[in-house]
Amino acid sequence: MINKTPEPTRLISDDERMIGIVGGVGPEAGTLLHRFIIEETAKLKKVGRDQDHLLTHHISASPWITDRTNFLLGEHDQNSAEGVARVIKIFDDIAKSQDRKFVAGVPCNTFHAPPIFNHLEILIEQHGVENVEILHMIQETKNYIEENFQGVQKIGLMSTTGTKEQRIYHDLLEPLGYEVIEVDEADQANLHDTIYNSEWGIKAVSPVSEQAKNNFELYAKQLQNKGAEALILGCTEIPIALPGNDFEGTPLIDPMRALARALVARAIG
């Protein structure tokens, strides 16, 4: 009978943090973020074996977390932050049991709308969470753009209607001199449906359906024609349809890549 926890196979420094992924928003976005964390770890530290990677806890809590856009549009009144706070509390309990801290992220653009993210910060304080630091994915995307896309001024954005109406990216980027370009107003409803459609949308079908893939390519081309010099994939499932670093020569800005890089950098100190 095994009754002893094995010792770690590498020395973990006192300032190294565990990484927490609040998944389930949608579920495949969490797995993609986890993959990016593995890739970014290899870029930021020496990795030669499994044991060199970071302690990462991924909880996919879809049943606990209400739809973010529907909440923002007033279609239900349960704040999506409530379910995420439950996951954060689990991370905090794990941290206490291991005398170690977490850095965590939520792989959903719309979740970072102020009515949701600000409420999460209030809940974290109310729950007495002391060992979990939450990174703000949109803020990290802004940092990522400033560091890696110097000279770019016109940035195209594809997102849910909730993200669009909350002006999440506009309010961070426009004060810095960026111009945020969106798809035509007549196309926004169809873009949103390409994310949410229960038959062929990107949240519903894995691997991505041809219809969803073709739609996102059309929206990317529309933004290119409007002068976009880079494209923000402003829903965390869109990279499944538009993989890689660019679309027909236009750089793709993936907020999950920015979040993964920030999580790893913070975790390794």
C-alpha positions as CSV (number, residue, x, y, z in Angstrom):
1,M,0.0,0.0,0.0
2,I,1.3,3.5,-0.9
3,N,0.9,5.7,2.0
4,K,3.6,8.4,1.5
5,T,3.5,11.4,-0.9
6,P,6.6,11.1,-3.1
7,E,9.2,13.8,-2.9
8,P,9.4,16.2,-5.9
9,T,12.0,15.2,-8.4
10,R,13.4,18.7,-8.7
11,L,14.1,21.5,-6.2
12,I,11.2,23.9,-6.2
13,S,12.3,27.4,-5.1
14,D,10.4,29.2,-2.4
15,D,9.2,31.9,-4.8
16,E,7.9,29.5,-7.5
17,R,4.2,29.6,-7.7
18,M,1.6,27.1,-8.8
19,I,-0.5,28.0,-11.9
20,G,-4.3,27.8,-11.7
21,I,-6.5,27.6,-14.8
22,V,-10.1,28.4,-14.3
23,G,-11.4,26.3,-17.2
24,G,-14.8,25.6,-18.6
25,V,-15.3,29.0,-20.2
26,G,-15.6,27.2,-22.8
27,P,-13.9,24.0,-22.0
28,E,-11.6,23.8,-25.0
29,A,-10.2,27.2,-24.2
30,G,-8.8,25.9,-20.9
31,T,-7.0,23.1,-22.6
32,L,-5.6,25.4,-25.2
33,L,-4.3,27.7,-22.4
34,H,-2.7,24.8,-20.7
35,R,-0.9,23.9,-23.9
36,F,0.3,27.5,-24.3
37,I,1.6,27.4,-20.7
38,I,3.7,24.3,-21.5
39,E,5.1,26.1,-24.6
40,E,5.8,29.3,-22.8
41,T,7.5,27.5,-20.0
42,A,10.0,26.0,-22.5
43,K,10.7,29.6,-23.8
44,L,11.3,31.1,-20.4
45,K,13.2,28.4,-18.5
46,K,15.3,25.4,-19.2
47,V,13.1,22.4,-19.8
48,G,14.7,19.0,-20.5
49,R,12.2,16.6,-18.9
50,D,8.7,16.4,-17.6
51,Q,9.6,17.3,-14.1
52,D,11.0,20.7,-15.2
53,H,7.5,22.0,-15.9
54,L,5.4,24.0,-13.4
55,L,2.8,22.7,-11.0
56,T,-0.5,23.5,-12.8
57,H,-4.0,22.9,-11.6
58,H,-6.7,23.1,-14.2
59,I,-10.3,22.9,-13.0
60,S,-12.9,22.9,-15.8
61,A,-16.0,24.1,-14.0
62,S,-18.5,24.7,-16.8
63,P,-21.6,23.7,-14.7
64,W,-20.7,26.4,-12.1
65,I,-20.1,29.3,-14.4
66,T,-23.0,31.1,-16.1
67,D,-22.7,32.4,-19.6
68,R,-20.8,35.7,-19.6
69,T,-22.5,37.4,-22.5
70,N,-26.0,36.4,-21.5
71,F,-25.3,37.9,-18.0
72,L,-24.0,41.2,-19.5
73,L,-27.0,41.4,-21.9
74,G,-29.4,41.0,-19.0
75,E,-30.7,37.6,-20.0
76,H,-30.0,36.1,-16.6
77,D,-29.0,37.7,-13.3
78,Q,-26.4,35.3,-11.9
79,N,-23.0,36.9,-12.2
80,S,-20.5,34.6,-13.8
81,A,-17.9,35.6,-11.2
82,E,-19.8,33.5,-8.6
83,G,-18.7,30.2,-10.1
84,V,-15.2,31.4,-10.8
85,A,-14.9,32.4,-7.2
86,R,-15.6,28.8,-6.1
87,V,-12.7,27.6,-8.2
88,I,-10.4,30.3,-6.8
89,K,-11.3,29.3,-3.3
90,I,-10.3,25.7,-4.1
91,F,-6.9,27.0,-5.4
92,D,-6.5,28.9,-2.1
93,D,-7.2,25.8,-0.1
94,I,-4.7,23.8,-2.1
95,A,-2.1,26.6,-1.6
96,K,-2.7,26.6,2.2
97,S,-2.2,22.8,2.3
98,Q,1.1,23.1,0.4
99,D,2.4,26.3,1.9
100,R,2.7,27.8,-1.5
101,K,1.0,30.5,-3.6
102,F,-1.0,30.5,-6.9
103,V,-1.1,32.7,-9.9
104,A,-4.3,32.1,-11.9
105,G,-6.1,33.1,-15.0
106,V,-9.5,32.8,-16.6
107,P,-9.3,32.1,-20.4
108,C,-12.4,34.1,-21.4
109,N,-12.3,37.6,-22.9
110,T,-15.9,38.5,-22.0
111,F,-15.3,37.5,-18.3
112,H,-13.0,40.5,-18.0
113,A,-15.8,43.0,-18.5
114,P,-15.9,45.2,-15.4
115,P,-19.3,44.0,-14.1
116,I,-17.9,40.5,-13.9
117,F,-14.2,40.8,-13.2
118,N,-14.7,43.6,-10.6
119,H,-17.3,41.4,-8.8
120,L,-14.8,38.6,-8.7
121,E,-12.3,40.8,-6.9
122,I,-14.9,41.6,-4.4
123,L,-15.8,38.0,-3.9
124,I,-12.2,37.0,-3.5
125,E,-11.8,39.5,-0.7
126,Q,-15.1,38.4,1.0
127,H,-13.9,34.7,0.9
128,G,-10.6,35.6,2.5
129,V,-8.5,34.4,-0.4
130,E,-4.9,35.2,0.4
131,N,-2.8,32.9,-1.7
132,V,-4.1,33.4,-5.2
133,E,-3.2,36.2,-7.5
134,I,-5.5,36.7,-10.5
135,L,-4.1,38.0,-13.7
136,H,-6.2,40.2,-16.0
137,M,-6.1,38.7,-19.5
138,I,-7.0,41.9,-21.3
139,Q,-4.4,43.9,-19.4
140,E,-1.8,41.3,-20.2
141,T,-2.9,41.5,-23.9
142,K,-2.3,45.2,-23.9
143,N,1.2,44.6,-22.4
144,Y,1.8,42.0,-25.0
145,I,0.8,44.4,-27.9
146,E,3.0,47.1,-26.5
147,E,6.0,44.8,-26.3
148,N,5.6,42.9,-29.5
149,F,3.8,45.1,-32.0
150,Q,5.5,48.4,-32.0
151,G,4.5,50.5,-35.0
152,V,1.1,48.9,-35.3
153,Q,-1.8,51.5,-34.8
154,K,-4.9,49.9,-36.4
155,I,-5.9,46.7,-34.7
156,G,-8.9,44.6,-35.8
157,L,-11.0,42.8,-33.2
158,M,-13.3,39.8,-33.5
159,S,-15.3,39.1,-30.3
160,T,-18.6,38.2,-28.7
161,T,-21.3,40.8,-28.6
162,G,-20.7,41.1,-24.8
163,T,-17.1,41.9,-25.2
164,K,-17.9,44.4,-28.0
165,E,-20.6,46.2,-26.1
166,Q,-18.5,46.5,-22.9
167,R,-15.7,48.0,-25.0
168,I,-13.2,45.9,-23.1
169,Y,-10.4,46.4,-25.6
170,H,-11.4,49.9,-26.7
171,D,-11.1,51.3,-23.2
172,L,-7.6,49.8,-22.7
173,L,-6.1,50.4,-26.2
174,E,-7.7,53.7,-27.5
175,P,-6.2,55.9,-24.7
176,L,-2.7,54.6,-25.8
177,G,-3.4,55.8,-29.4
178,Y,-4.5,52.6,-31.0
179,E,-7.5,52.4,-33.3
180,V,-9.7,49.4,-32.7
181,I,-11.5,48.2,-35.9
182,E,-14.5,45.9,-35.7
183,V,-16.5,44.0,-38.3
184,D,-19.5,45.7,-39.9
185,E,-22.4,46.2,-37.4
186,A,-24.6,44.1,-39.7
187,D,-22.1,41.2,-39.3
188,Q,-21.6,41.3,-35.6
189,A,-24.7,39.1,-34.8
190,N,-23.4,36.5,-37.3
191,L,-19.9,36.6,-35.8
192,H,-21.5,36.1,-32.3
193,D,-23.5,33.2,-33.7
194,T,-20.3,31.6,-35.2
195,I,-19.1,31.4,-31.6
196,Y,-22.3,30.3,-30.0
197,N,-24.4,28.4,-32.5
198,S,-25.3,25.1,-30.9
199,E,-25.1,23.1,-34.2
200,W,-21.9,24.4,-35.9
201,G,-20.5,27.2,-33.7
202,I,-17.0,27.1,-32.4
203,K,-18.1,26.4,-28.8
204,A,-20.2,23.4,-29.9
205,V,-18.2,21.5,-32.4
206,S,-14.7,20.0,-32.0
207,P,-12.8,20.0,-34.2
208,V,-14.0,23.3,-35.6
209,S,-16.7,23.1,-38.3
210,E,-15.9,24.2,-41.8
211,Q,-18.7,26.8,-41.5
212,A,-17.2,28.4,-38.4
213,K,-13.7,28.3,-39.9
214,N,-14.9,29.9,-43.2
215,N,-16.8,32.6,-41.3
216,F,-13.8,33.7,-39.2
217,E,-11.6,33.8,-42.3
218,L,-14.2,36.1,-43.9
219,Y,-14.3,38.4,-40.9
220,A,-10.5,38.4,-40.8
221,K,-10.4,39.5,-44.5
222,Q,-13.0,42.2,-43.8
223,L,-10.9,43.6,-41.0
224,Q,-7.8,43.5,-43.3
225,N,-9.7,45.4,-46.0
226,K,-10.6,48.1,-43.3
227,G,-6.9,48.6,-42.7
228,A,-6.2,46.4,-39.7
229,E,-2.5,45.9,-39.2
230,A,-3.0,43.1,-36.7
231,L,-6.0,41.1,-35.5
232,I,-7.0,40.4,-31.9
233,L,-8.7,37.0,-31.6
234,G,-11.1,38.3,-28.9
235,C,-12.8,35.1,-28.0
236,T,-10.7,32.3,-26.6
237,E,-12.0,29.7,-29.0
238,I,-11.2,31.7,-32.2
239,P,-7.6,30.5,-32.3
240,I,-8.9,27.0,-32.9
241,A,-10.3,28.3,-36.2
242,L,-7.4,30.6,-37.0
243,P,-4.3,28.9,-35.7
244,G,-0.8,30.1,-36.1
245,N,0.9,33.5,-35.8
246,D,-0.7,35.3,-38.8
247,F,-3.6,35.2,-41.2
248,E,-2.5,35.8,-44.8
249,G,0.4,38.0,-43.6
250,T,-1.5,39.9,-40.9
251,P,-0.2,39.1,-37.4
252,L,-2.7,37.4,-35.0
253,I,-2.8,38.6,-31.4
254,D,-4.0,35.8,-29.2
255,P,-5.0,37.0,-25.7
256,M,-4.5,33.4,-24.3
257,R,-0.9,33.5,-25.5
258,A,-0.4,36.7,-23.7
259,L,-2.0,35.3,-20.6
260,A,0.0,32.1,-20.7
261,R,3.3,34.0,-21.0
262,A,2.3,36.2,-18.1
263,L,1.3,33.3,-15.9
264,V,4.6,31.4,-16.5
265,A,6.7,34.6,-16.0
266,R,4.9,35.2,-12.7
267,A,5.1,31.6,-11.6
268,I,8.8,31.3,-12.1
269,G,9.5,34.7,-10.4
